[in-house]
Amino acid sequence: MKILVLNGPNINMLGIREPGIYGKQTYADLLALLDKTAAEESIELEHYQSNHEGCLVDKIQEAYGKFDGIVINPAAYTHTSVAILDALKAVQIPAVEVHISDVDAREPFRQISYAGLYCCKTIKGHGISGYREAILYLRDLLSGIIGS
Ligand code: DQA
């Protein structure tokens, strides 16, 4: 099973950016959690972070035929990017949306998620452990333990 974890703008600043909202754990801590989860579950995992919308679209397109599932935190592009939504719809790879913060409890402009219109599940407000939950959900979905 191959899972791609995609992170949008400023996620590389975890631990520095607004720790009251995003926590004190760093991007390196997140990568360590991803690698640990993948090793425990015998999942082949790749991760990618970009501050550029088109680079994220490119990665989603490149995932076609290569990955079984996508975990995506489009960050600010969640609320603006039809291009990321269209890329997810184009490749038709099962995807789970993750938000570190509880976007529902924040500003009104964070209530809209374009990527979420495609994703089969959204995990929000669980900090970086939301990524682990997303990977385990995809594991169960892809192995047929749960239905879509
Ligand atoms: C975020 C929430 C977004 O609204 C914000 O722009 C981010 C991070 C989250 O993980 O909580 O950059 O996606």
Backbone and ligand atoms as CSV (ligand in chain L), in Angstrom:
chain,resi,resn,atom,element,x,y,z
A,1,MET,N,N,0.843,-1.197,0.000
A,1,MET,CA,C,0.000,0.000,0.000
A,1,MET,C,C,0.884,1.255,0.000
A,2,LYS,N,N,0.594,2.167,-0.945
A,2,LYS,CA,C,1.427,3.375,-1.059
A,2,LYS,C,C,0.577,4.620,-0.774
A,3,ILE,N,N,1.034,5.391,0.178
A,3,ILE,CA,C,0.295,6.599,0.573
A,3,ILE,C,C,1.189,7.827,0.412
A,4,LEU,N,N,0.599,8.859,-0.185
A,4,LEU,CA,C,1.282,10.144,-0.357
A,4,LEU,C,C,0.693,11.148,0.622
A,5,VAL,N,N,1.557,11.795,1.391
A,5,VAL,CA,C,1.102,12.832,2.334
A,5,VAL,C,C,1.532,14.191,1.787
A,6,LEU,N,N,0.542,15.031,1.515
A,6,LEU,CA,C,0.804,16.349,0.930
A,6,LEU,C,C,0.465,17.452,1.927
A,7,ASN,N,N,1.359,18.417,2.041
A,7,ASN,CA,C,1.128,19.567,2.912
A,7,ASN,C,C,1.321,20.859,2.137
A,8,GLY,N,N,0.403,21.790,2.360
A,8,GLY,CA,C,0.435,23.072,1.682
A,8,GLY,C,C,1.245,24.128,2.420
A,9,PRO,N,N,1.023,25.392,2.063
A,9,PRO,CA,C,1.863,26.495,2.526
A,9,PRO,C,C,1.918,26.657,4.040
A,10,ASN,N,N,3.118,26.925,4.505
A,10,ASN,CA,C,3.405,27.254,5.911
A,10,ASN,C,C,3.369,26.066,6.867
A,11,ILE,N,N,3.045,24.880,6.360
A,11,ILE,CA,C,3.068,23.709,7.248
A,11,ILE,C,C,4.526,23.399,7.645
A,12,ASN,N,N,5.473,23.793,6.804
A,12,ASN,CA,C,6.895,23.638,7.171
A,12,ASN,C,C,7.293,24.543,8.341
A,13,MET,N,N,6.415,25.474,8.704
A,13,MET,CA,C,6.703,26.395,9.811
A,13,MET,C,C,6.086,25.924,11.134
A,14,LEU,N,N,5.593,24.698,11.144
A,14,LEU,CA,C,5.014,24.164,12.391
A,14,LEU,C,C,6.022,24.281,13.530
A,15,GLY,N,N,5.519,24.610,14.707
A,15,GLY,CA,C,6.395,24.790,15.873
A,15,GLY,C,C,6.803,26.247,16.043
A,16,ILE,N,N,6.834,26.970,14.903
A,16,ILE,CA,C,7.187,28.402,14.926
A,16,ILE,C,C,5.921,29.239,14.751
A,17,ARG,N,N,5.066,28.813,13.783
A,17,ARG,CA,C,3.886,29.611,13.446
A,17,ARG,C,C,2.783,29.399,14.490
A,18,GLU,N,N,2.268,30.473,15.006
A,18,GLU,CA,C,1.087,30.479,15.873
A,18,GLU,C,C,0.950,29.203,16.730
A,19,PRO,N,N,1.886,28.975,17.650
A,19,PRO,CA,C,1.839,27.731,18.428
A,19,PRO,C,C,0.561,27.561,19.257
A,20,GLY,N,N,-0.102,28.696,19.573
A,20,GLY,CA,C,-1.377,28.606,20.304
A,20,GLY,C,C,-2.459,27.947,19.463
A,21,ILE,N,N,-2.297,27.992,18.140
A,21,ILE,CA,C,-3.294,27.383,17.234
A,21,ILE,C,C,-2.802,26.037,16.712
A,22,TYR,N,N,-1.521,25.990,16.316
A,22,TYR,CA,C,-1.017,24.785,15.635
A,22,TYR,C,C,-0.150,23.891,16.511
A,23,GLY,N,N,0.104,24.334,17.756
A,23,GLY,CA,C,0.900,23.514,18.668
A,23,GLY,C,C,2.388,23.776,18.551
A,24,LYS,N,N,3.132,23.133,19.435
A,24,LYS,CA,C,4.584,23.368,19.502
A,24,LYS,C,C,5.371,22.339,18.706
A,25,GLN,N,N,4.699,21.309,18.229
A,25,GLN,CA,C,5.422,20.277,17.483
A,25,GLN,C,C,5.835,20.813,16.110
A,26,THR,N,N,7.027,20.434,15.701
A,26,THR,CA,C,7.612,20.983,14.478
A,26,THR,C,C,7.263,20.122,13.256
A,27,TYR,N,N,7.620,20.644,12.081
A,27,TYR,CA,C,7.429,19.860,10.856
A,27,TYR,C,C,8.274,18.584,10.914
A,28,ALA,N,N,9.459,18.683,11.512
A,28,ALA,CA,C,10.312,17.482,11.666
A,28,ALA,C,C,9.609,16.452,12.566
A,29,ASP,N,N,8.925,16.926,13.607
A,29,ASP,CA,C,8.153,16.002,14.464
A,29,ASP,C,C,7.051,15.323,13.653
A,30,LEU,N,N,6.401,16.092,12.778
A,30,LEU,CA,C,5.343,15.512,11.934
A,30,LEU,C,C,5.934,14.436,11.024
A,31,LEU,N,N,7.067,14.732,10.397
A,31,LEU,CA,C,7.682,13.739,9.495
A,31,LEU,C,C,8.081,12.478,10.257
A,32,ALA,N,N,8.555,12.645,11.483
A,32,ALA,CA,C,8.927,11.480,12.303
A,32,ALA,C,C,7.690,10.637,12.608
A,33,LEU,N,N,6.563,11.300,12.903
A,33,LEU,CA,C,5.310,10.575,13.165
A,33,LEU,C,C,4.851,9.817,11.917
A,34,LEU,N,N,4.968,10.464,10.750
A,34,LEU,CA,C,4.567,9.804,9.496
A,34,LEU,C,C,5.428,8.565,9.254
A,35,ASP,N,N,6.743,8.715,9.416
A,35,ASP,CA,C,7.660,7.595,9.165
A,35,ASP,C,C,7.406,6.453,10.150
A,36,LYS,N,N,7.159,6.794,11.420
A,36,LYS,CA,C,6.894,5.775,12.448
A,36,LYS,C,C,5.598,5.014,12.115
A,37,THR,N,N,4.553,5.775,11.749
A,37,THR,CA,C,3.266,5.145,11.426
A,37,THR,C,C,3.423,4.226,10.219
A,38,ALA,N,N,4.116,4.707,9.200
A,38,ALA,CA,C,4.307,3.903,7.988
A,38,ALA,C,C,5.071,2.619,8.306
A,39,ALA,N,N,6.109,2.726,9.124
A,39,ALA,CA,C,6.911,1.544,9.468
A,39,ALA,C,C,6.069,0.536,10.249
A,40,GLU,N,N,5.294,1.025,11.209
A,40,GLU,CA,C,4.447,0.129,12.028
A,40,GLU,C,C,3.412,-0.601,11.179
A,41,GLU,N,N,2.905,0.100,10.150
A,41,GLU,CA,C,1.798,-0.447,9.360
A,41,GLU,C,C,2.272,-1.071,8.053
A,42,SER,N,N,3.582,-1.136,7.838
A,42,SER,CA,C,4.148,-1.643,6.578
A,42,SER,C,C,3.556,-0.928,5.365
A,43,ILE,N,N,3.462,0.384,5.485
A,43,ILE,CA,C,2.954,1.213,4.394
A,43,ILE,C,C,4.147,1.923,3.756
A,44,GLU,N,N,4.139,1.985,2.419
A,44,GLU,CA,C,5.147,2.799,1.721
A,44,GLU,C,C,4.620,4.219,1.692
A,45,LEU,N,N,5.345,5.117,2.325
A,45,LEU,CA,C,4.837,6.485,2.467
A,45,LEU,C,C,5.831,7.493,1.897
A,46,GLU,N,N,5.288,8.431,1.129
A,46,GLU,CA,C,6.092,9.576,0.684
A,46,GLU,C,C,5.420,10.831,1.185
A,47,HIS,N,N,6.229,11.849,1.487
A,47,HIS,CA,C,5.636,13.116,1.913
A,47,HIS,C,C,6.212,14.242,1.083
A,48,TYR,N,N,5.408,15.307,0.962
A,48,TYR,CA,C,5.817,16.462,0.154
A,48,TYR,C,C,5.138,17.693,0.710
A,49,GLN,N,N,5.899,18.779,0.827
A,49,GLN,CA,C,5.331,20.058,1.276
A,49,GLN,C,C,5.701,21.123,0.260
A,50,SER,N,N,4.741,22.001,-0.055
A,50,SER,CA,C,5.067,23.118,-0.929
A,50,SER,C,C,4.254,24.339,-0.540
A,51,ASN,N,N,4.858,25.489,-0.780
A,51,ASN,CA,C,4.148,26.754,-0.574
A,51,ASN,C,C,3.467,27.222,-1.858
A,52,HIS,N,N,3.532,26.381,-2.911
A,52,HIS,CA,C,3.057,26.795,-4.233
A,52,HIS,C,C,1.934,25.876,-4.724
A,53,GLU,N,N,0.835,26.484,-5.076
A,53,GLU,CA,C,-0.355,25.734,-5.487
A,53,GLU,C,C,-0.073,24.783,-6.653
A,54,GLY,N,N,0.596,25.303,-7.693
A,54,GLY,CA,C,0.847,24.485,-8.883
A,54,GLY,C,C,1.729,23.281,-8.587
A,55,CYS,N,N,2.664,23.436,-7.644
A,55,CYS,CA,C,3.525,22.301,-7.272
A,55,CYS,C,C,2.698,21.194,-6.620
A,56,LEU,N,N,1.698,21.597,-5.840
A,56,LEU,CA,C,0.823,20.602,-5.210
A,56,LEU,C,C,-0.041,19.917,-6.270
A,57,VAL,N,N,-0.517,20.686,-7.238
A,57,VAL,CA,C,-1.287,20.115,-8.355
A,57,VAL,C,C,-0.407,19.120,-9.124
A,58,ASP,N,N,0.848,19.506,-9.390
A,58,ASP,CA,C,1.776,18.605,-10.092
A,58,ASP,C,C,1.944,17.291,-9.325
A,59,LYS,N,N,2.119,17.377,-8.015
A,59,LYS,CA,C,2.329,16.161,-7.191
A,59,LYS,C,C,1.112,15.247,-7.235
A,60,ILE,N,N,-0.084,15.859,-7.196
A,60,ILE,CA,C,-1.316,15.056,-7.257
A,60,ILE,C,C,-1.393,14.361,-8.623
A,61,GLN,N,N,-1.083,15.087,-9.687
A,61,GLN,CA,C,-1.116,14.463,-11.020
A,61,GLN,C,C,-0.092,13.328,-11.125
A,62,GLU,N,N,1.110,13.562,-10.578
A,62,GLU,CA,C,2.174,12.538,-10.639
A,62,GLU,C,C,1.814,11.295,-9.825
A,63,ALA,N,N,0.889,11.446,-8.880
A,63,ALA,CA,C,0.501,10.312,-8.030
A,63,ALA,C,C,-0.352,9.298,-8.792
A,64,TYR,N,N,-0.905,9.745,-9.934
A,64,TYR,CA,C,-1.789,8.865,-10.713
A,64,TYR,C,C,-1.060,7.576,-11.110
A,65,GLY,N,N,-1.655,6.451,-10.766
A,65,GLY,CA,C,-1.065,5.158,-11.108
A,65,GLY,C,C,0.073,4.729,-10.203
A,66,LYS,N,N,0.447,5.589,-9.242
A,66,LYS,CA,C,1.583,5.274,-8.362
A,66,LYS,C,C,1.172,5.100,-6.904
A,67,PHE,N,N,0.170,5.852,-6.470
A,67,PHE,CA,C,-0.231,5.817,-5.059
A,67,PHE,C,C,-1.653,5.294,-4.917
A,68,ASP,N,N,-1.886,4.615,-3.787
A,68,ASP,CA,C,-3.213,4.063,-3.509
A,68,ASP,C,C,-4.075,5.048,-2.726
A,69,GLY,N,N,-3.434,5.950,-1.993
A,69,GLY,CA,C,-4.189,6.894,-1.177
A,69,GLY,C,C,-3.401,8.169,-0.961
A,70,ILE,N,N,-4.137,9.248,-0.694
A,70,ILE,CA,C,-3.516,10.552,-0.443
A,70,ILE,C,C,-4.049,11.112,0.867
A,71,VAL,N,N,-3.136,11.596,1.711
A,71,VAL,CA,C,-3.500,12.400,2.880
A,71,VAL,C,C,-3.096,13.819,2.526
A,72,ILE,N,N,-4.035,14.752,2.615
A,72,ILE,CA,C,-3.719,16.121,2.191
A,72,ILE,C,C,-4.178,17.168,3.192
A,73,ASN,N,N,-3.231,18.046,3.548
A,73,ASN,CA,C,-3.570,19.267,4.271
A,73,ASN,C,C,-3.194,20.418,3.322
A,74,PRO,N,N,-4.183,20.904,2.576
A,74,PRO,CA,C,-3.852,21.963,1.610
A,74,PRO,C,C,-3.575,23.309,2.279
A,75,ALA,N,N,-3.695,23.359,3.618
A,75,ALA,CA,C,-3.470,24.585,4.395
A,75,ALA,C,C,-4.342,25.715,3.833
A,76,ALA,N,N,-3.778,26.901,3.586
A,76,ALA,CA,C,-4.620,28.021,3.144
A,76,ALA,C,C,-5.305,27.735,1.807
A,77,TYR,N,N,-4.689,26.872,0.975
A,77,TYR,CA,C,-5.307,26.546,-0.319
A,77,TYR,C,C,-6.591,25.725,-0.161
A,78,THR,N,N,-6.797,25.198,1.037
A,78,THR,CA,C,-8.068,24.515,1.331
A,78,THR,C,C,-9.246,25.393,0.928
A,79,HIS,N,N,-9.104,26.678,1.293
A,79,HIS,CA,C,-10.239,27.595,1.232
A,79,HIS,C,C,-10.318,28.368,-0.083
A,80,THR,N,N,-9.368,28.107,-0.981
A,80,THR,CA,C,-9.324,28.894,-2.234
A,80,THR,C,C,-9.144,28.055,-3.495
A,81,SER,N,N,-8.600,26.839,-3.374
A,81,SER,CA,C,-8.064,26.189,-4.572
A,81,SER,C,C,-9.021,25.215,-5.259
A,82,VAL,N,N,-9.615,25.704,-6.333
A,82,VAL,CA,C,-10.393,24.820,-7.216
A,82,VAL,C,C,-9.416,23.913,-7.984
A,83,ALA,N,N,-8.199,24.407,-8.239
A,83,ALA,CA,C,-7.204,23.623,-8.991
A,83,ALA,C,C,-6.822,22.343,-8.237
A,84,ILE,N,N,-6.660,22.437,-6.920
A,84,ILE,CA,C,-6.328,21.231,-6.133
A,84,ILE,C,C,-7.530,20.288,-6.116
A,85,LEU,N,N,-8.732,20.828,-5.963
A,85,LEU,CA,C,-9.934,19.979,-6.042
A,85,LEU,C,C,-9.992,19.266,-7.387
A,86,ASP,N,N,-9.784,19.997,-8.466
A,86,ASP,CA,C,-9.877,19.392,-9.802
A,86,ASP,C,C,-8.804,18.325,-10.024
A,87,ALA,N,N,-7.595,18.547,-9.462
A,87,ALA,CA,C,-6.525,17.549,-9.597
A,87,ALA,C,C,-6.908,16.265,-8.862
A,88,LEU,N,N,-7.472,16.411,-7.660
A,88,LEU,CA,C,-7.909,15.222,-6.897
A,88,LEU,C,C,-8.999,14.478,-7.676
A,89,LYS,N,N,-9.934,15.238,-8.252
A,89,LYS,CA,C,-11.010,14.606,-9.026
A,89,LYS,C,C,-10.456,13.930,-10.280
A,90,ALA,N,N,-9.409,14.502,-10.847
A,90,ALA,CA,C,-8.823,13.933,-12.075
A,90,ALA,C,C,-8.190,12.575,-11.809
A,91,VAL,N,N,-7.427,12.466,-10.709
A,91,VAL,CA,C,-6.678,11.211,-10.490
A,91,VAL,C,C,-7.523,10.136,-9.812
A,92,GLN,N,N,-8.616,10.571,-9.122
A,92,GLN,CA,C,-9.548,9.620,-8.487
A,92,GLN,C,C,-8.868,8.688,-7.476
A,93,ILE,N,N,-7.853,9.200,-6.785
A,93,ILE,CA,C,-7.196,8.421,-5.718
A,93,ILE,C,C,-7.918,8.750,-4.405
A,94,PRO,N,N,-8.311,7.734,-3.625
A,94,PRO,CA,C,-8.969,8.015,-2.345
A,94,PRO,C,C,-8.123,8.967,-1.491
A,95,ALA,N,N,-8.770,9.994,-0.949
A,95,ALA,CA,C,-8.018,11.022,-0.223
A,95,ALA,C,C,-8.716,11.402,1.076
A,96,VAL,N,N,-7.904,11.669,2.094
A,96,VAL,CA,C,-8.397,12.149,3.388
A,96,VAL,C,C,-7.787,13.523,3.639
A,97,GLU,N,N,-8.641,14.459,4.041
A,97,GLU,CA,C,-8.217,15.835,4.332
A,97,GLU,C,C,-7.895,15.948,5.827
A,98,VAL,N,N,-6.776,16.598,6.131
A,98,VAL,CA,C,-6.392,16.800,7.539
A,98,VAL,C,C,-6.195,18.292,7.792
A,99,HIS,N,N,-6.685,18.741,8.933
A,99,HIS,CA,C,-6.349,20.077,9.438
A,99,HIS,C,C,-5.892,19.937,10.880
A,100,ILE,N,N,-4.759,20.537,11.170
A,100,ILE,CA,C,-4.185,20.461,12.517
A,100,ILE,C,C,-5.093,21.182,13.509
A,101,SER,N,N,-5.579,22.350,13.100
A,101,SER,CA,C,-6.465,23.128,13.972
A,101,SER,C,C,-7.923,22.754,13.692
A,102,ASP,N,N,-8.796,23.199,14.601
A,102,ASP,CA,C,-10.223,22.973,14.399
A,102,ASP,C,C,-10.767,24.132,13.567
A,103,VAL,N,N,-10.712,23.968,12.257
A,103,VAL,CA,C,-11.100,25.065,11.357
A,103,VAL,C,C,-12.551,25.496,11.575
A,104,ASP,N,N,-13.389,24.591,12.049
A,104,ASP,CA,C,-14.805,24.935,12.277
A,104,ASP,C,C,-14.965,26.002,13.356
A,105,ALA,N,N,-14.006,26.063,14.261
A,105,ALA,CA,C,-14.103,27.002,15.389
A,105,ALA,C,C,-13.342,28.304,15.094
A,106,ARG,N,N,-12.938,28.496,13.833
A,106,ARG,CA,C,-12.128,29.669,13.489
A,106,ARG,C,C,-12.905,30.637,12.574
A,107,GLU,N,N,-12.197,31.463,11.815
A,107,GLU,CA,C,-12.860,32.501,11.020
A,107,GLU,C,C,-13.801,31.889,9.970
A,108,PRO,N,N,-14.845,32.653,9.586
A,108,PRO,CA,C,-15.794,32.141,8.591
A,108,PRO,C,C,-15.128,31.708,7.275
A,109,PHE,N,N,-14.039,32.405,6.856
A,109,PHE,CA,C,-13.441,32.024,5.563
A,109,PHE,C,C,-12.782,30.654,5.610
A,110,ARG,N,N,-12.565,30.123,6.833
A,110,ARG,CA,C,-11.965,28.777,6.939
A,110,ARG,C,C,-13.021,27.672,6.931
A,111,GLN,N,N,-14.281,28.068,6.827
A,111,GLN,CA,C,-15.350,27.056,6.874
A,111,GLN,C,C,-15.544,26.375,5.520
A,112,ILE,N,N,-15.018,27.007,4.464
A,112,ILE,CA,C,-15.167,26.420,3.123
A,112,ILE,C,C,-13.927,25.587,2.805
A,113,SER,N,N,-14.148,24.343,2.359
A,113,SER,CA,C,-13.025,23.526,1.897
A,113,SER,C,C,-13.335,22.991,0.507
A,114,TYR,N,N,-12.541,23.429,-0.465
A,114,TYR,CA,C,-12.710,22.901,-1.824
A,114,TYR,C,C,-12.223,21.459,-1.916
A,115,ALA,N,N,-11.025,21.173,-1.380
A,115,ALA,CA,C,-10.503,19.794,-1.417
A,115,ALA,C,C,-11.463,18.840,-0.709
A,116,GLY,N,N,-12.093,19.354,0.346
A,116,GLY,CA,C,-13.016,18.522,1.125
A,116,GLY,C,C,-14.212,18.032,0.320
A,117,LEU,N,N,-14.510,18.729,-0.797
A,117,LEU,CA,C,-15.628,18.286,-1.644
A,117,LEU,C,C,-15.308,16.960,-2.311
A,118,TYR,N,N,-13.996,16.651,-2.432
A,118,TYR,CA,C,-13.590,15.370,-3.018
A,118,TYR,C,C,-13.262,14.330,-1.946
A,119,CYS,N,N,-12.653,14.766,-0.849
A,119,CYS,CA,C,-12.093,13.811,0.128
A,119,CYS,C,C,-13.192,12.969,0.785
A,120,CYS,N,N,-12.857,11.709,1.084
A,120,CYS,CA,C,-13.855,10.812,1.674
A,120,CYS,C,C,-13.959,11.016,3.183
A,121,LYS,N,N,-13.013,11.726,3.779
A,121,LYS,CA,C,-13.064,11.992,5.220
A,121,LYS,C,C,-12.235,13.235,5.522
A,122,THR,N,N,-12.669,13.965,6.549
A,122,THR,CA,C,-11.894,15.126,7.019
A,122,THR,C,C,-11.632,14.955,8.510
A,123,ILE,N,N,-10.366,15.149,8.892
A,123,ILE,CA,C,-9.986,15.076,10.312
A,123,ILE,C,C,-9.461,16.455,10.689
A,124,LYS,N,N,-10.067,17.092,11.688
A,124,LYS,CA,C,-9.646,18.453,12.037
A,124,LYS,C,C,-9.567,18.624,13.542
A,125,GLY,N,N,-8.582,19.417,13.951
A,125,GLY,CA,C,-8.484,19.773,15.367
A,125,GLY,C,C,-7.811,18.735,16.236
A,126,HIS,N,N,-7.155,17.755,15.652
A,126,HIS,CA,C,-6.487,16.713,16.434
A,126,HIS,C,C,-4.966,16.892,16.443
A,127,GLY,N,N,-4.508,18.087,16.058
A,127,GLY,CA,C,-3.058,18.308,16.011
A,127,GLY,C,C,-2.409,17.416,14.976
A,128,ILE,N,N,-1.101,17.167,15.135
A,128,ILE,CA,C,-0.423,16.356,14.111
A,128,ILE,C,C,-0.863,14.894,14.161
A,129,SER,N,N,-1.462,14.452,15.274
A,129,SER,CA,C,-1.906,13.049,15.309
A,129,SER,C,C,-3.052,12.797,14.328
A,130,GLY,N,N,-3.681,13.884,13.829
A,130,GLY,CA,C,-4.698,13.732,12.784
A,130,GLY,C,C,-4.150,13.057,11.530
A,131,TYR,N,N,-2.863,13.262,11.253
A,131,TYR,CA,C,-2.252,12.618,10.074
A,131,TYR,C,C,-2.184,11.106,10.273
A,132,ARG,N,N,-1.850,10.694,11.500
A,132,ARG,CA,C,-1.802,9.258,11.804
A,132,ARG,C,C,-3.203,8.648,11.636
A,133,GLU,N,N,-4.201,9.349,12.170
A,133,GLU,CA,C,-5.588,8.881,12.029
A,133,GLU,C,C,-5.957,8.749,10.556
A,134,ALA,N,N,-5.544,9.710,9.752
A,134,ALA,CA,C,-5.869,9.681,8.319
A,134,ALA,C,C,-5.217,8.476,7.635
A,135,ILE,N,N,-3.963,8.204,7.981
A,135,ILE,CA,C,-3.259,7.054,7.385
A,135,ILE,C,C,-3.966,5.755,7.782
A,136,LEU,N,N,-4.342,5.644,9.052
A,136,LEU,CA,C,-5.002,4.414,9.516
A,136,LEU,C,C,-6.384,4.260,8.865
A,137,TYR,N,N,-7.062,5.390,8.639
A,137,TYR,CA,C,-8.363,5.336,7.958
A,137,TYR,C,C,-8.175,4.826,6.519
A,138,LEU,N,N,-7.170,5.375,5.822
A,138,LEU,CA,C,-6.914,4.926,4.443
A,138,LEU,C,C,-6.513,3.458,4.406
A,139,ARG,N,N,-5.698,3.037,5.395
A,139,ARG,CA,C,-5.315,1.618,5.488
A,139,ARG,C,C,-6.569,0.747,5.542
A,140,ASP,N,N,-7.521,1.116,6.408
A,140,ASP,CA,C,-8.744,0.322,6.566
A,140,ASP,C,C,-9.612,0.381,5.307
A,141,LEU,N,N,-9.680,1.562,4.712
A,141,LEU,CA,C,-10.496,1.733,3.505
A,141,LEU,C,C,-9.929,0.919,2.342
A,142,LEU,N,N,-8.610,1.032,2.160
A,142,LEU,CA,C,-7.968,0.384,1.015
A,142,LEU,C,C,-7.901,-1.127,1.186
A,143,SER,N,N,-7.897,-1.590,2.437
A,143,SER,CA,C,-7.861,-3.042,2.639
A,143,SER,C,C,-9.268,-3.608,2.792
A,144,GLY,N,N,-10.290,-2.755,2.613
A,144,GLY,CA,C,-11.667,-3.233,2.581
A,144,GLY,C,C,-12.295,-3.470,3.942
A,145,ILE,N,N,-11.607,-3.035,5.021
A,145,ILE,CA,C,-12.159,-3.213,6.370
A,145,ILE,C,C,-13.355,-2.278,6.580
A,146,ILE,N,N,-13.271,-1.088,5.982
A,146,ILE,CA,C,-14.415,-0.178,6.021
A,146,ILE,C,C,-14.800,0.183,4.593
A,147,GLY,N,N,-16.082,0.524,4.402
A,147,GLY,CA,C,-16.550,0.920,3.070
A,147,GLY,C,C,-16.389,2.413,2.881
A,148,SER,N,N,-16.445,2.868,1.634
A,148,SER,CA,C,-16.273,4.309,1.376
A,148,SER,C,C,-17.599,5.048,1.507
L,1,DQA,C1,C,-4.764,24.458,8.404
L,1,DQA,C2,C,-5.950,25.414,8.559
L,1,DQA,C3,C,-5.944,26.455,7.454
L,1,DQA,O1,O,-7.053,27.322,7.597
L,1,DQA,C4,C,-4.676,27.282,7.510
L,1,DQA,O2,O,-4.639,28.204,6.441
L,1,DQA,C5,C,-3.447,26.447,7.565
L,1,DQA,C6,C,-3.435,25.203,8.335
L,1,DQA,C7,C,-4.652,23.461,9.575
L,1,DQA,O3,O,-3.928,22.492,9.428
L,1,DQA,O4,O,-5.266,23.678,10.633
L,1,DQA,O5,O,-2.396,26.843,7.050
L,1,DQA,O6,O,-4.953,23.698,7.228
